[in-house]
């Protein structure tokens, strides 16, 4: 199976390059990312149970479908002459600047005050907890029944449906502004609120977001120019190192006596965290009573929209369960997914990968459908690198985020889709503002 996965990875990368040439940057990154960790999971370097052949086939099916989506785009593009419509919609440099300004205002008047307030509240709360691990558990309501940090469900909902999507929208737009115009105000602001938000939740993914987005910036710049000078990215490299050190510090503080040396750090926080989703998905797939075997008919992949619709129905007395919430509850309990070198069982939860949503929604056919759509959109918005279009690069960044973080969790069930909606509204408003100015 190892040879099959390696061959599939190489073929997908080569085909993506042939189809899209220099604009294959996102697909190449994602194939290297997914196939690389998939190969490592098969080696079982840390004692995690390797996924079964059927589970491996499902992941390869998803990734191959993405490449097929790129091929479909290439055929359509060749027949219709090539320039995606969004490039002709007037989303030029002026619209990009207005969109950045609008997003900055949105951040400064909503996300930043909210995040600063709860960051300060976190500083007071941790003083009454025995350690940071206990604080983090209570932030998610474990043992309390409510979030220690937010206290009331309505505030937790504001964080989930408003603040987190705004943070990601600012990050995606900030990446685009920096890639094209070297404007860094929005990007640095997004970094700040994401770091503060991660610290108040005592999480690490925010640091991972920044780390990966900086690498994505470098990859896009290389793709656009064919090469890149060290002096133009030395600031990014310094920032990457700083984020790595900062995240390592948070990891050490959170882990107390669980972390023993560099080897254990690499085992748990690098290899395990990037491959355990394959083992968890495989374990749940083989469990007959798992929620994975209950079809959700597209609702899991709707993510936050399904939650919003269910909450609105609840106002009219119609009681339904949001499918992403059912997935979250199913992934919450720890399950045995491996053995350490001493033979002790290894338990993990939460990490289910994007395939958790897709498989529930419609088995193999839905996986193929989702992969083709993603590959098509990735190819479509990759044209923005050629035409230096900010709207397209913003969407390309959002797709990169979904592709990268789909390896950890059911990413479509988080704030990413809402952040894309915010971006669309922001650009529409900016484009409308330009049209009005020209009319006057």
BELSULBEL-V951541 format. One record per pair of residues at least 6 apart in sequence whose ideal C-beta (glycine too) atoms are under 7 Angstrom apart, sorted by the first residue. I is the first residue (numbers start at 1). J is the second residue. If there is no record, write none. Layout:
i=I j=J
i=I j=J
This chain:
i=1 j=42
i=1 j=53
i=1 j=56
i=2 j=39
i=2 j=42
i=5 j=35
i=5 j=38
i=5 j=39
i=5 j=42
i=5 j=56
i=5 j=60
i=6 j=39
i=8 j=60
i=8 j=64
i=9 j=31
i=9 j=35
i=12 j=31
i=12 j=63
i=12 j=64
i=12 j=67
i=13 j=28
i=13 j=31
i=13 j=32
i=15 j=67
i=16 j=24
i=16 j=27
i=16 j=28
i=16 j=31
i=16 j=67
i=16 j=70
i=17 j=24
i=17 j=28
i=19 j=70
i=19 j=71
i=19 j=74
i=20 j=27
i=20 j=70
i=20 j=379
i=20 j=382
i=22 j=223
i=23 j=223
i=23 j=382
i=23 j=383
i=23 j=385
i=23 j=386
i=25 j=219
i=25 j=220
i=25 j=223
i=26 j=378
i=26 j=382
i=26 j=396
i=26 j=399
i=26 j=400
i=27 j=66
i=27 j=67
i=27 j=70
i=27 j=378
i=29 j=219
i=30 j=403
i=31 j=63
i=33 j=404
i=33 j=407
i=34 j=63
i=34 j=407
i=35 j=63
i=37 j=274
i=37 j=275
i=37 j=407
i=38 j=56
i=38 j=59
i=38 j=278
i=40 j=271
i=40 j=275
i=41 j=48
i=41 j=50
i=41 j=51
i=41 j=275
i=41 j=278
i=41 j=279
i=42 j=50
i=44 j=50
i=45 j=271
i=46 j=267
i=46 j=271
i=46 j=272
i=47 j=338
i=47 j=339
i=47 j=340
i=47 j=341
i=47 j=346
i=48 j=272
i=48 j=275
i=48 j=276
i=48 j=279
i=48 j=337
i=48 j=338
i=48 j=346
i=49 j=279
i=49 j=337
i=49 j=338
i=51 j=278
i=51 j=279
i=51 j=282
i=52 j=282
i=55 j=278
i=55 j=281
i=55 j=282
i=55 j=285
i=58 j=355
i=58 j=359
i=58 j=367
i=59 j=355
i=61 j=364
i=61 j=367
i=61 j=368
i=62 j=355
i=62 j=367
i=62 j=371
i=65 j=367
i=65 j=368
i=65 j=371
i=65 j=372
i=65 j=375
i=66 j=371
i=66 j=374
i=66 j=375
i=67 j=375
i=68 j=372
i=68 j=375
i=69 j=371
i=69 j=372
i=69 j=373
i=69 j=374
i=69 j=375
i=69 j=376
i=69 j=379
i=70 j=375
i=70 j=378
i=70 j=379
i=72 j=372
i=72 j=376
i=73 j=376
i=73 j=379
i=73 j=380
i=74 j=379
i=84 j=380
i=84 j=383
i=86 j=391
i=86 j=392
i=87 j=383
i=87 j=387
i=87 j=389
i=87 j=392
i=89 j=431
i=90 j=431
i=90 j=434
i=91 j=389
i=91 j=390
i=91 j=391
i=91 j=427
i=91 j=431
i=94 j=434
i=95 j=427
i=95 j=430
i=95 j=431
i=95 j=434
i=96 j=177
i=96 j=390
i=98 j=430
i=98 j=433
i=98 j=434
i=99 j=173
i=99 j=426
i=99 j=427
i=99 j=430
i=100 j=173
i=100 j=177
i=100 j=183
i=100 j=186
i=102 j=426
i=102 j=429
i=102 j=430
i=103 j=169
i=103 j=170
i=103 j=173
i=103 j=186
i=103 j=426
i=104 j=185
i=104 j=186
i=104 j=189
i=106 j=166
i=107 j=166
i=107 j=170
i=107 j=189
i=107 j=193
i=110 j=162
i=110 j=166
i=111 j=163
i=111 j=166
i=111 j=167
i=111 j=193
i=112 j=193
i=114 j=163
i=115 j=163
i=115 j=193
i=115 j=196
i=115 j=197
i=115 j=200
i=116 j=196
i=118 j=149
i=118 j=200
i=119 j=196
i=119 j=199
i=119 j=200
i=121 j=149
i=122 j=149
i=122 j=200
i=125 j=135
i=125 j=148
i=125 j=149
i=126 j=132
i=126 j=135
i=129 j=135
i=131 j=256
i=132 j=202
i=132 j=253
i=132 j=254
i=133 j=254
i=133 j=256
i=135 j=202
i=136 j=202
i=136 j=254
i=137 j=143
i=138 j=144
i=138 j=148
i=139 j=147
i=139 j=148
i=139 j=149
i=139 j=201
i=139 j=202
i=140 j=147
i=141 j=147
i=147 j=156
i=149 j=200
i=150 j=156
i=150 j=159
i=161 j=304
i=161 j=308
i=161 j=418
i=164 j=415
i=165 j=415
i=165 j=418
i=165 j=419
i=165 j=422
i=166 j=422
i=167 j=190
i=167 j=193
i=167 j=194
i=167 j=197
i=168 j=415
i=168 j=416
i=168 j=419
i=169 j=419
i=169 j=422
i=169 j=423
i=170 j=186
i=170 j=189
i=170 j=190
i=171 j=190
i=171 j=194
i=171 j=209
i=171 j=213
i=172 j=394
i=172 j=397
i=172 j=398
i=172 j=401
i=172 j=419
i=172 j=423
i=173 j=186
i=173 j=394
i=173 j=423
i=174 j=186
i=174 j=187
i=174 j=190
i=175 j=187
i=175 j=213
i=175 j=216
i=175 j=217
i=175 j=397
i=176 j=390
i=176 j=393
i=176 j=394
i=176 j=397
i=177 j=183
i=177 j=186
i=177 j=187
i=177 j=390
i=178 j=184
i=178 j=187
i=178 j=217
i=179 j=217
i=179 j=220
i=179 j=221
i=179 j=393
i=180 j=388
i=180 j=390
i=180 j=393
i=191 j=210
i=194 j=206
i=194 j=209
i=194 j=210
i=195 j=206
i=197 j=206
i=198 j=204
i=198 j=205
i=198 j=206
i=198 j=207
i=202 j=254
i=204 j=247
i=204 j=250
i=204 j=251
i=207 j=243
i=207 j=246
i=207 j=247
i=210 j=243
i=211 j=240
i=211 j=243
i=211 j=244
i=212 j=404
i=214 j=236
i=214 j=239
i=214 j=240
i=216 j=397
i=216 j=400
i=217 j=236
i=218 j=228
i=218 j=233
i=218 j=236
i=220 j=385
i=221 j=228
i=222 j=228
i=223 j=385
i=224 j=385
i=251 j=259
i=251 j=269
i=252 j=259
i=259 j=265
i=274 j=407
i=276 j=337
i=276 j=348
i=276 j=351
i=277 j=351
i=277 j=352
i=277 j=353
i=277 j=407
i=277 j=408
i=279 j=337
i=279 j=338
i=280 j=335
i=280 j=337
i=280 j=348
i=280 j=351
i=280 j=352
i=281 j=352
i=281 j=353
i=281 j=355
i=281 j=356
i=283 j=335
i=283 j=337
i=284 j=290
i=284 j=292
i=285 j=292
i=290 j=330
i=291 j=326
i=291 j=327
i=291 j=330
i=292 j=356
i=292 j=359
i=292 j=360
i=294 j=360
i=295 j=360
i=295 j=362
i=296 j=323
i=296 j=360
i=296 j=361
i=297 j=361
i=297 j=362
i=298 j=361
i=298 j=362
i=299 j=306
i=299 j=323
i=300 j=323
i=300 j=324
i=300 j=327
i=300 j=357
i=300 j=360
i=300 j=361
i=300 j=410
i=300 j=413
i=301 j=357
i=301 j=358
i=301 j=361
i=301 j=370
i=301 j=412
i=303 j=324
i=303 j=412
i=303 j=413
i=303 j=414
i=303 j=417
i=304 j=415
i=304 j=417
i=304 j=418
i=305 j=417
i=306 j=322
i=306 j=323
i=306 j=324
i=307 j=322
i=307 j=324
i=307 j=325
i=310 j=320
i=310 j=321
i=310 j=322
i=313 j=320
i=324 j=413
i=327 j=356
i=327 j=357
i=327 j=360
i=327 j=410
i=327 j=413
i=331 j=349
i=331 j=350
i=331 j=352
i=332 j=349
i=333 j=349
i=334 j=347
i=334 j=348
i=334 j=349
i=335 j=347
i=335 j=349
i=336 j=345
i=336 j=346
i=336 j=347
i=337 j=346
i=337 j=348
i=338 j=346
i=339 j=345
i=339 j=346
i=340 j=346
i=350 j=409
i=351 j=408
i=351 j=409
i=352 j=409
i=352 j=410
i=353 j=406
i=353 j=407
i=353 j=408
i=353 j=409
i=354 j=406
i=354 j=410
i=354 j=411
i=354 j=412
i=356 j=410
i=357 j=410
i=357 j=412
i=357 j=413
i=358 j=366
i=358 j=367
i=358 j=370
i=359 j=367
i=377 j=399
i=378 j=399
i=381 j=392
i=381 j=395
i=381 j=396
i=381 j=399
i=382 j=396
i=383 j=392
i=384 j=392
i=384 j=393
i=384 j=396
i=385 j=393
i=391 j=427
i=394 j=423
i=398 j=416
i=398 j=419
i=398 j=420
i=398 j=423
i=401 j=416
i=402 j=411
i=402 j=416
i=405 j=411
